[in-house]
Every structure is written in structure tokens, then in C-alpha cells.
Amino acid sequence: MSAFENKILERSDPGYQELADRLKANFSTFADHILRQSQQEGGCGIWSCRLDVHWMPYVSRCAYCALSYDLIGKVETFGADVSGILRRANISSAAIAPDLRTNRRKANNLTGKEYFSRLLTTPQRRSLFEMYRLDFEMFGYSASEYL
């Protein structure tokens, strides 16, 4: 969702202009693009996904299971996570960039749940979930509200 907003809706990266034009700023078309790309590449699994890094499943991007993490931050706890990291590093929150202290406004003010429930079909939601299933499991998320 955030890659769609950033790359397609906001057109913040000139390298994605052609794709944004082709998708016509449509989340359903964007989801179909990702699913089609994934199928053309033989699917996305651990170490084997060739999708754009901005919408590649996290499990395909690096070895989460091979590293021992002290903290994994989440969007839902962003403020507390950043505060905890800064406290551990003995850094004042005034030292970080202002845009990192607050969540950015969404381009169209839709929540993640609204994106999926209002803009995607049931088969699209199920296919996306299957593609990102390991991410949900690794980071302790439930997909029930999106399916």
C-alpha cells in the first residue's frame, strides 16, 4: 500500500512514471501487476523473488531468520519504537529529521483495510495474502480483517 501511494499516486520517483501512467493510479490494477509479475518470475519465496524491492515480500529481501534482532519495529508502534531506539542509542529525539517523528499523510486518506476491502476483489486479496503469507506469519499479523 505504501509503495503504491509513494510510487504510483504521489509519483515521487521519476523512475516509476511509466508504470504509474500504465496503471492509471488504480490500486486494483497495481495489485494485478504485482501478482502477474510474481507469476512470471515463478512466484516469490525465500531468496527467490525478483519483484521490485518496494513490493517484494520481506521474507525474500533478507535473512530475518539468520540474524538475531534486538528489535523489529512496526508501523503500528512507530513512535514508541523510534523513542526506544533513540533512548538505547542515547540520542535526543530533537536530533532526528521532523518527517521521521510523525507519520506521513496518506495520499488519499484510505487506511490499509479500506484499500483491501473497497478496492480489491476477493480473489485479489486471497492471491496477495498467499504471496505475502510468510511475512504475515513472521511478523505476527493476521490477515483475517483483509480477506
C-alpha positions as CSV (number, residue, x, y, z in Angstrom):
1,M,0.0,0.0,0.0
2,S,2.7,2.5,0.9
3,A,4.7,1.7,-2.3
4,F,1.5,2.2,-4.3
5,E,0.9,5.6,-2.6
6,N,4.5,6.7,-2.9
7,K,5.5,5.4,-6.4
8,I,2.1,5.5,-8.2
9,L,-0.2,8.0,-6.6
10,E,2.3,10.6,-5.4
11,R,4.6,9.9,-8.4
12,S,7.6,10.7,-6.1
13,D,10.1,8.8,-8.1
14,P,10.6,9.6,-11.8
15,G,11.7,6.0,-12.4
16,Y,8.1,4.9,-11.9
17,Q,6.3,7.4,-14.1
18,E,5.7,5.0,-17.0
19,L,4.3,2.3,-14.6
20,A,2.1,5.0,-12.9
21,D,0.8,6.1,-16.2
22,R,0.1,2.5,-17.3
23,L,-1.7,1.6,-14.0
24,K,-3.7,4.8,-14.1
25,A,-3.3,5.3,-10.3
26,N,-5.6,2.3,-9.7
27,F,-4.8,0.0,-6.7
28,S,-6.6,-2.9,-8.2
29,T,-4.5,-2.6,-11.4
30,F,-1.4,-2.3,-9.2
31,A,-2.3,-5.5,-7.3
32,D,-2.8,-7.3,-10.6
33,H,0.6,-6.0,-11.8
34,I,2.3,-7.4,-8.8
35,L,0.6,-10.7,-9.0
36,R,1.3,-11.1,-12.7
37,Q,4.9,-10.2,-12.2
38,S,5.2,-12.7,-9.4
39,Q,3.7,-15.5,-11.5
40,Q,6.0,-14.6,-14.5
41,E,9.0,-14.9,-12.2
42,G,7.9,-18.3,-10.8
43,G,6.5,-16.9,-7.6
44,C,8.0,-15.4,-4.5
45,G,9.6,-17.4,-1.8
46,I,12.6,-17.2,0.5
47,W,15.5,-16.0,-1.6
48,S,13.8,-16.4,-4.9
49,C,11.7,-13.3,-5.6
50,R,12.6,-11.0,-8.4
51,L,9.9,-8.4,-7.9
52,D,10.6,-4.7,-7.4
53,V,12.2,-4.2,-4.0
54,H,9.4,-1.8,-3.0
55,W,6.7,-4.6,-3.1
56,M,8.8,-7.7,-2.7
57,P,7.8,-9.8,0.3
58,Y,10.1,-9.0,3.3
59,V,10.9,-12.7,3.7
60,S,12.5,-12.6,0.2
61,R,14.6,-9.5,0.9
62,C,17.0,-10.6,3.6
63,A,17.7,-13.3,6.1
64,Y,15.4,-12.4,9.0
65,C,15.7,-16.0,10.3
66,A,19.5,-16.0,10.0
67,L,20.0,-12.9,12.2
68,S,19.3,-12.2,15.8
69,Y,17.5,-9.0,16.2
70,D,17.1,-6.9,19.3
71,L,14.1,-5.1,18.0
72,I,11.8,-5.3,15.0
73,G,9.8,-2.1,14.6
74,K,6.3,-1.9,13.2
75,V,4.3,0.9,11.7
76,E,1.6,0.5,14.4
77,T,4.2,1.2,17.1
78,F,6.4,3.5,15.1
79,G,6.5,6.3,17.7
80,A,7.3,4.0,20.6
81,D,9.8,2.0,18.5
82,V,11.7,5.2,17.5
83,S,11.7,6.5,21.0
84,G,13.1,3.2,22.3
85,I,15.8,3.1,19.7
86,L,16.8,6.7,20.4
87,R,16.8,6.0,24.2
88,R,19.0,2.9,23.7
89,A,21.4,4.9,21.5
90,N,21.3,7.9,23.9
91,I,20.1,10.3,21.2
92,S,17.7,13.1,21.7
93,S,14.5,13.0,19.6
94,A,15.3,16.6,18.5
95,A,18.3,15.2,16.6
96,I,16.2,13.3,14.1
97,A,14.5,14.8,11.0
98,P,11.0,16.2,11.6
99,D,9.4,13.9,9.0
100,L,10.6,10.8,10.9
101,R,8.9,12.0,14.1
102,T,5.4,11.9,12.6
103,N,3.6,9.6,10.2
104,R,3.2,10.9,6.7
105,R,-0.3,11.7,5.5
106,K,-1.6,9.2,3.1
107,A,-2.2,10.5,-0.5
108,N,-5.9,9.6,-0.5
109,N,-6.6,9.2,3.2
110,L,-7.5,5.5,2.9
111,T,-6.5,3.0,5.6
112,G,-4.9,-0.3,4.7
113,K,-8.1,-2.1,5.5
114,E,-10.1,0.2,3.2
115,Y,-7.6,-0.3,0.3
116,F,-8.1,-4.0,0.5
117,S,-11.8,-4.2,1.3
118,R,-13.0,-1.5,-1.0
119,L,-10.5,-1.5,-3.9
120,L,-9.7,-5.2,-4.4
121,T,-11.8,-8.3,-5.3
122,T,-11.8,-11.3,-3.0
123,P,-9.6,-13.3,-5.4
124,Q,-7.1,-10.5,-5.5
125,R,-7.0,-10.3,-1.7
126,R,-6.5,-14.1,-1.4
127,S,-3.8,-14.2,-4.0
128,L,-1.9,-11.3,-2.4
129,F,-2.2,-13.0,1.0
130,E,-0.8,-16.2,-0.4
131,M,2.1,-14.2,-1.8
132,Y,2.8,-12.4,1.5
133,R,1.8,-15.2,3.8
134,L,5.2,-15.7,5.3
135,D,5.5,-12.0,6.1
136,F,2.3,-12.2,8.0
137,E,3.4,-15.2,9.9
138,M,7.0,-13.9,10.6
139,F,5.8,-10.5,12.0
140,G,2.7,-11.8,13.8
141,Y,0.0,-10.2,11.7
142,S,-3.4,-11.6,11.0
143,A,-4.9,-11.3,7.5
144,S,-8.5,-12.0,8.7
145,E,-9.6,-8.4,8.5
146,Y,-8.3,-8.0,5.0
147,L,-9.6,-11.3,3.5
